[in-house]
Amino acid sequence: MAVESVKTAADIYQMVDGEVLEINEDLADDSSIMNSDAEGKGWIMKVKLSNKDQLGELLDESAYKEIL
């Protein structure tokens, strides 16, 4: 899957193993939703996890903000 803008296109990498069940088709019409409502209507895809233990290896919001 890729995200495209006027100037570029970028691949999206999923940090856990699993099957993509659904893609947010609304983003094709208005990708700005990802910026304005990233934790609500701006979701990109829904994934059925193959290994839930991988979630423990991901950063939570506060750890991510520390890196920024």
HELIX and SHEET records of a PDB file:
HELIX    1   1 ASP A   26  ASP A   29  1                                   4    
HELIX    2   2 ILE A   33  SER A   36  1                                   4    
HELIX    3   3 LYS A   52  GLU A   57  5                                   6    
HELIX    4   4 GLU A   61  ILE A   67  1                                   7    
SHEET    1   A 2 ALA A   2  GLU A   4  0                                        
SHEET    2   A 2 ALA A   9  ASP A  11 -1                                        
SHEET    1   B 2 GLY A  18  ILE A  23  0                                        
SHEET    2   B 2 MET A  45  LEU A  49 -1                                        
END                                                                             
